[in-house]
Amino acid sequence: MALKKTGLFVKIDTEAGRKADEFEKWLRLKDIEVVRKEGRSSGRRTQGENTGTAPGDMFCVFVLGGDGTFLSAARWVGEQNIPVIGIKFGEVGFLADITEDRLFSVAETVLNKPFATDPRMRLSVTVIREGKTIARETVLNDVVINKGALARLAHIETEIDDHYLTTYRADGLIISTPTGSTAYSLAAGGPVIHPSVPGIIMTPICPFTLTNRPLMIPDSVRIKIRLAKKTSDVLLTFDGQIGLDIDDRDVIVIAKGLYPLHIITLPDQHYFDVLKAKLRWSGGRV
């Protein structure tokens, strides 16, 4: 009987697949049961597509891919307390920041020694249409309201704890976690927030009013969003993984999720080193 059951979430990629085959064989030789799942190919999926749920008795999940694959793996794990670790097989590596050549040595450490985890806050997102819940998702990075390429500016009415904040006139609005602050929010001019800081970032995309700046709010609040009347061609995306067409009938409620994602950390890993390298501060390289 296998001593441990380990997840293996793999990017659809020749190189990643080849390394996963080698790694799976290595794990099985150590009498470790492997649950392998292939990541989805790139491209927007519609809300409601079922990616399945990871078995709850897994010791941990190794993710072989880039940050997009990592986000897919986080959705697969769902609200279960299963630690996840990312091995980089992509261009970006804020979440999957361990290089491929370290896979086996890191796995040896994770499987045989006590390891620490870094809990990352997630957001719970509920979409209510005419009194009925039509979507409920949990995101690690962000939820984004984006207008279509040919649509006029979106008018996004925003409340914080049922108190009116403002109506953003913009190409869209990004609601992100601290983990997601280095993703789309950063590209839209938002701040970098350390993952342990308890906050939520609201970043408008190309706002019509230049004084509408990124705003950081406590993670204890509830955000409620509506679109102005007759707004059309607007898409709501969850972690850039799936999308949902929305209109003025919908109410979007966003709050801190009950269950964080636990990311395995190693003694030689430091958030600021990764940040400096990826943002090329002080001459660092990706």
C-alpha positions as CSV (number, residue, x, y, z in Angstrom):
1,M,0.0,0.0,0.0
2,A,1.3,3.4,-0.9
3,L,2.6,5.5,2.0
4,K,1.5,8.8,0.5
5,K,-0.7,10.1,-2.3
6,T,0.7,13.0,-4.3
7,G,-0.9,15.2,-6.9
8,L,0.8,16.0,-10.2
9,F,-0.8,18.9,-12.2
10,V,0.9,19.3,-15.5
11,K,0.9,22.0,-18.2
12,I,0.0,20.8,-21.7
13,D,3.5,21.1,-23.1
14,T,5.9,18.6,-24.6
15,E,8.8,19.5,-22.2
16,A,6.6,19.6,-19.1
17,G,4.9,16.3,-20.1
18,R,8.2,14.6,-20.6
19,K,9.5,15.8,-17.2
20,A,6.2,14.8,-15.6
21,D,6.6,11.3,-16.9
22,E,10.0,11.0,-15.5
23,F,8.9,12.5,-12.2
24,E,5.8,10.2,-11.9
25,K,8.0,7.2,-12.4
26,W,10.4,8.4,-9.7
27,L,7.6,8.9,-7.3
28,R,6.1,5.5,-7.9
29,L,9.5,3.8,-7.3
30,K,9.3,5.4,-3.9
31,D,5.9,3.7,-3.3
32,I,4.0,7.0,-3.6
33,E,0.6,6.9,-5.3
34,V,0.3,9.6,-8.0
35,V,-2.9,11.4,-9.1
36,R,-2.0,13.1,-12.3
37,K,-4.1,15.8,-14.0
38,E,-3.4,17.6,-17.2
39,G,-3.9,21.4,-17.3
40,R,-6.2,22.9,-19.8
41,S,-5.0,24.4,-23.0
42,S,-4.9,28.2,-23.2
43,G,-8.0,30.1,-24.1
44,R,-11.1,31.4,-22.2
45,R,-13.5,28.9,-20.8
46,T,-17.1,29.6,-19.9
47,Q,-18.3,29.6,-16.4
48,G,-19.8,26.3,-15.3
49,E,-17.2,24.1,-17.0
50,N,-16.3,21.4,-14.6
51,T,-12.6,20.8,-14.0
52,G,-13.2,18.2,-11.3
53,T,-12.0,18.2,-7.7
54,A,-8.8,16.9,-6.4
55,P,-8.9,13.9,-4.0
56,G,-9.0,15.2,-0.5
57,D,-6.4,12.7,0.9
58,M,-3.4,13.9,-1.1
59,F,-0.3,14.8,0.8
60,C,0.5,17.7,-1.6
61,V,0.3,18.8,-5.3
62,F,3.3,19.4,-7.5
63,V,2.4,21.8,-10.3
64,L,4.6,21.6,-13.5
65,G,4.0,24.7,-15.5
66,G,3.8,28.5,-15.3
67,D,1.6,30.7,-13.2
68,G,-1.5,30.0,-15.4
69,T,-1.1,26.3,-14.7
70,F,-0.7,27.1,-11.0
71,L,-4.0,29.0,-11.0
72,S,-5.7,26.1,-12.7
73,A,-4.3,23.7,-10.0
74,A,-5.5,26.1,-7.3
75,R,-9.1,25.7,-8.8
76,W,-8.6,21.9,-8.8
77,V,-7.6,21.9,-5.2
78,G,-10.6,24.1,-4.3
79,E,-11.3,24.8,-0.7
80,Q,-9.4,21.7,0.5
81,N,-6.3,22.0,2.8
82,I,-3.9,20.5,0.3
83,P,-0.5,22.2,0.1
84,V,0.7,23.1,-3.4
85,I,4.2,23.8,-4.9
86,G,5.0,25.2,-8.3
87,I,7.8,24.1,-10.7
88,K,8.5,26.7,-13.4
89,F,7.8,25.6,-17.0
90,G,6.8,29.0,-18.3
91,E,7.9,32.6,-18.7
92,V,6.4,34.0,-15.5
93,G,7.2,32.6,-12.1
94,F,5.6,34.6,-9.2
95,L,3.7,31.5,-8.2
96,A,5.7,28.8,-9.9
97,D,9.2,30.0,-9.0
98,I,11.2,26.8,-8.6
99,T,13.3,26.0,-11.6
100,E,12.9,22.7,-13.4
101,D,16.5,21.5,-12.6
102,R,15.6,21.6,-8.9
103,L,12.5,19.4,-9.2
104,F,13.9,16.2,-7.7
105,S,15.9,17.7,-4.9
106,V,13.0,19.9,-3.9
107,A,10.6,16.9,-4.0
108,E,13.0,14.9,-1.8
109,T,12.9,17.6,0.7
110,V,9.1,18.0,0.6
111,L,8.4,14.3,0.8
112,N,10.9,13.5,3.6
113,K,11.1,16.6,5.9
114,P,8.6,18.8,7.6
115,F,7.9,21.8,5.4
116,A,6.4,25.3,6.0
117,T,3.4,26.7,4.1
118,D,2.4,30.2,3.2
119,P,-1.4,30.7,3.4
120,R,-2.6,32.9,0.5
121,M,-5.9,34.7,0.8
122,R,-8.5,34.0,-1.8
123,L,-11.6,35.9,-2.8
124,S,-15.1,34.4,-2.9
125,V,-17.1,35.8,-5.8
126,T,-20.9,35.4,-6.2
127,V,-22.9,36.6,-9.2
128,I,-26.6,37.1,-8.5
129,R,-29.0,37.7,-11.4
130,E,-32.6,38.7,-10.6
131,G,-32.3,37.2,-7.1
132,K,-30.8,33.9,-8.2
133,T,-27.1,32.9,-7.9
134,I,-25.8,32.1,-11.4
135,A,-22.1,31.8,-10.5
136,R,-19.9,31.2,-7.5
137,E,-16.1,31.1,-7.8
138,T,-13.1,31.3,-5.6
139,V,-10.0,33.1,-7.0
140,L,-6.4,33.3,-5.9
141,N,-5.3,36.3,-8.1
142,D,-8.2,38.4,-9.2
143,V,-11.7,38.9,-10.5
144,V,-11.9,41.3,-13.5
145,I,-14.7,43.3,-15.1
146,N,-13.7,44.1,-18.7
147,K,-15.6,45.8,-21.5
148,G,-15.4,44.5,-25.0
149,A,-13.0,46.0,-27.5
150,L,-15.7,48.0,-29.3
151,A,-17.9,48.8,-26.3
152,R,-18.1,52.2,-24.7
153,L,-16.7,52.9,-21.2
154,A,-18.2,50.6,-18.6
155,H,-20.1,52.3,-15.8
156,I,-19.4,50.2,-12.7
157,E,-21.3,51.1,-9.6
158,T,-19.4,50.1,-6.5
159,E,-20.4,49.7,-2.8
160,I,-18.2,48.8,0.2
161,D,-20.2,47.2,3.0
162,D,-23.4,48.5,1.5
163,H,-22.0,52.1,1.4
164,Y,-21.8,53.7,-2.0
165,L,-18.2,54.3,-3.0
166,T,-18.2,55.5,-6.6
167,T,-19.2,54.7,-10.2
168,Y,-16.1,53.9,-12.2
169,R,-16.2,55.0,-15.8
170,A,-13.4,52.9,-17.2
171,D,-12.5,50.1,-19.5
172,G,-12.9,47.8,-16.5
173,L,-12.1,47.1,-12.9
174,I,-9.7,44.6,-11.2
175,I,-10.4,43.3,-7.7
176,S,-7.3,41.5,-6.6
177,T,-5.7,39.7,-3.6
178,P,-2.2,40.6,-2.5
179,T,-1.0,37.5,-4.4
180,G,-2.7,38.9,-7.5
181,S,-1.1,42.4,-7.0
182,T,1.8,41.3,-9.2
183,A,-0.5,40.1,-12.0
184,Y,-3.0,42.1,-14.1
185,S,-3.5,44.7,-11.4
186,L,0.2,45.6,-11.6
187,A,0.0,46.0,-15.3
188,A,-2.9,48.4,-14.8
189,G,-0.9,50.6,-12.4
190,G,-1.8,49.0,-9.1
191,P,0.6,48.6,-6.2
192,V,2.6,45.6,-5.2
193,I,1.3,44.2,-1.9
194,H,3.2,41.6,0.1
195,P,1.0,38.4,0.3
196,S,0.8,38.6,4.1
197,V,-0.8,42.0,4.1
198,P,-4.5,41.7,4.9
199,G,-6.1,43.7,2.1
200,I,-7.9,43.8,-1.2
201,I,-6.9,46.0,-4.1
202,M,-9.3,47.7,-6.4
203,T,-7.6,48.9,-9.6
204,P,-9.6,50.7,-12.4
205,I,-8.5,50.0,-16.0
206,C,-7.9,53.2,-18.0
207,P,-10.4,55.3,-15.9
208,F,-12.0,58.3,-17.6
209,T,-11.6,60.3,-14.4
210,L,-7.9,60.4,-13.7
211,T,-8.4,60.8,-10.0
212,N,-9.8,57.3,-9.8
213,R,-6.7,55.7,-8.5
214,P,-6.0,52.1,-7.2
215,L,-7.5,51.7,-3.8
216,M,-6.5,49.2,-1.1
217,I,-9.2,48.3,1.4
218,P,-9.4,45.9,4.4
219,D,-9.9,42.3,3.6
220,S,-12.9,42.3,6.1
221,V,-15.2,44.2,3.8
222,R,-17.8,43.1,1.3
223,I,-17.7,44.6,-2.2
224,K,-20.9,44.9,-4.2
225,I,-20.8,45.8,-7.9
226,R,-23.5,46.6,-10.4
227,L,-23.3,47.8,-14.0
228,A,-25.2,50.9,-15.0
229,K,-28.4,50.5,-17.0
230,K,-28.2,49.4,-20.7
231,T,-24.5,48.4,-20.3
232,S,-23.6,45.6,-22.7
233,D,-20.5,43.7,-24.0
234,V,-19.0,43.3,-20.5
235,L,-17.1,40.1,-19.4
236,L,-16.4,39.0,-15.8
237,T,-13.3,36.8,-15.6
238,F,-12.1,34.7,-12.6
239,D,-8.3,34.4,-12.4
240,G,-8.2,34.7,-16.1
241,Q,-9.3,31.1,-16.3
242,I,-13.0,31.3,-17.0
243,G,-15.4,34.0,-18.2
244,L,-19.0,35.1,-17.7
245,D,-21.0,37.6,-19.7
246,I,-22.7,40.1,-17.4
247,D,-25.1,43.0,-17.8
248,D,-27.1,45.4,-15.7
249,R,-29.3,42.6,-14.2
250,D,-26.3,41.2,-12.3
251,V,-25.0,42.0,-8.8
252,I,-21.4,40.8,-8.1
253,V,-20.5,40.3,-4.5
254,I,-16.8,39.9,-3.5
255,A,-15.4,39.1,-0.1
256,K,-12.5,37.3,1.5
257,G,-12.8,33.6,1.0
258,L,-13.0,31.3,4.0
259,Y,-10.2,29.0,2.9
260,P,-6.7,30.2,1.9
261,L,-4.5,28.3,-0.5
262,H,-1.4,26.8,1.2
263,I,1.7,27.2,-0.8
264,I,4.8,25.1,0.2
265,T,7.8,27.3,1.0
266,L,11.4,26.3,1.2
267,P,14.2,27.7,3.5
268,D,16.0,29.3,0.6
269,Q,12.9,30.9,-0.9
270,H,12.4,34.6,-0.2
271,Y,9.5,36.6,-1.6
272,F,11.6,39.8,-2.1
273,D,14.2,37.9,-4.1
274,V,11.5,36.6,-6.4
275,L,10.0,40.1,-6.7
276,K,13.4,41.7,-7.5
277,A,14.2,39.1,-10.1
278,K,10.8,39.2,-11.9
279,L,10.5,43.0,-11.9
280,R,14.2,43.3,-12.8
281,W,15.0,45.6,-9.9
282,S,18.7,46.3,-9.2
283,G,19.7,44.6,-12.4
284,G,17.9,41.3,-11.7
285,R,16.9,39.1,-14.6
286,V,13.8,36.9,-15.2
